[in-house]
C-alpha cells in the first residue's frame, strides 16, 4: 500500500511540474523533426506517438516532419540499386526518386500516421505535393577540382532545397485538431519531385508557421563542449563562436545551421536532443532542465 502511494505521489509531482510548461505552450505550434533511432526502435516509436498525442490533447499543436534515409537505402538494396552519396547527400536519379516517394510519402509516412492514430490522435499524412505545401528548387553543388586539377560541378540529381512553404493546408488541419505528418518531398517549377533534407524542411515549416519551438530528434545528446559535456542552452552568437572554433563540426553542423536559421526566422527556440531517450520530447517540453541543447536568440551558455 505504501509503495502504491509513493508511486501516486511521484506521478502527482511530475504532473505539477509539467503544469506551467503546459500552460506556456497551450495554443502554440511545435514542429518536431522525427528521425534517427527513434524511427526504427519499436518501443521508441510507440513512446514518440504517445508523446505527440499527449501534446495535442493538452492543447499544443504538434506538427511532425520525418526523415527515412535508412528505409530508402534498405529498399534500394533489395531492388539491387546501389546508393551513391556526394557530400553526404544521396544522389537521386529519377529511378531513385520513385523509391524515395514510395518510402517517404507512402511506407514511412503512413506508418507514423497509423502509430499516432492508434494512440488516440487524429493524424493526416502529407508530402510537399499536397496543397502545394513545399515548393523546391534543385540543389546546386559548388565547383571542385578532380585528381588532375580540372574543375567540375557534381550533380546530386533530384535533391532539392526549399524554395517556399505554403502552410495553408497545415493550418487548416491544425485548426480542425488534426496532427499533420509531413514527408520532405517538394515539387519544382519544372514539375519534378525533389528529395529534401528533413531537418531543412522542419526548420522552414517552423518559420512559416511562426512556431514557438522546433525540436530536432537526433542520435546524439545535443551540442557538446570541448570537454564532451552537454551544453544545455546557447545564444546565436555563442553558436557562431562554437562553429568558428571547431567545437561544432561534422554532421552536427547542418542541424545547428538549420536551428539557427529557424531562430533567426522567428521561431521561439530550437532544441537538438537525443531521440534514443524514451519520452525525449516530453522531457524537453515539460521539465525545467530539458534534455538537449536549446538555441535561442539570447546569450545563455549553460
C-alpha positions, 0 to 999 in steps of 0.5 A: 500500500505504501509503495502504491502511494509513493508511486501516486505521489511521484506521478502527482509531482511530475504532473505539477511540474509539467503544469506551467510548461503546459500552460506556456505552450497551450495554443502554440505550434511545435514542429518536431523533426522525427528521425534517427533511432527513434524511427526504427526502435519499436518501443521508441516509436510507440513512446514518440506517438504517445508523446505527440498525442499527449501534446495535442490533447493538452492543447499544443499543436504538434506538427511532425516532419520525418526523415527515412534515409535508412528505409530508402537505402534498405529498399534500394538494396533489395531492388539491387540499386546501389546508393551513391552519396556526394557530400553526404547527400544521396544522389537521386536519379529519377529511378531513385526518386520513385523509391524515395516517394514510395518510402517517404510519402507512402511506407514511412509516412503512413506508418507514423500516421497509423502509430499516432492514430492508434494512440488516440490522435487524429493524424493526416499524412502529407508530402510537399505535393499536397496543397502545394505545401513545399515548393523546391528548387534543385540543389546546386553543388559548388565547383571542385577540382578532380585528381588532375586539377580540372574543375567540375560541378557534381550533380546530386540529381533530384535533391532539392532545397526549399524554395517556399512553404505554403502552410495553408493546408497545415493550418487548416488541419491544425485548426480542425485538431488534426496532427499533420505528418509531413514527408520532405518531398517538394515539387519544382517549377519544372514539375519534378519531385525533389528529395529534401533534407528533413531537418531543412524542411522542419526548420522552414515549416517552423518559420512559416508557421511562426512556431514557438519551438522546433525540436530536432530528434537526433542520435546524439545528446545535443551540442557538446563542449570541448570537454564532451559535456552537454551544453544545455542552452546557447545564444546565436552568437555563442553558436557562431563562436562554437562553429568558428572554433571547431567545437561544432563540426561534422554532421552536427553542423547542418542541424545547428545551421538549420536551428539557427536559421529557424531562430533567426526566422522567428521561431521561439527556440530550437532544441537538438536532443537525443531521440534514443531517450524514451519520452525525449520530447516530453522531457524537453517540453515539460521539465525545467532542465530539458534534455538537449541543447536549446538555441535561442536568440539570447546569450545563455551558455549553460 
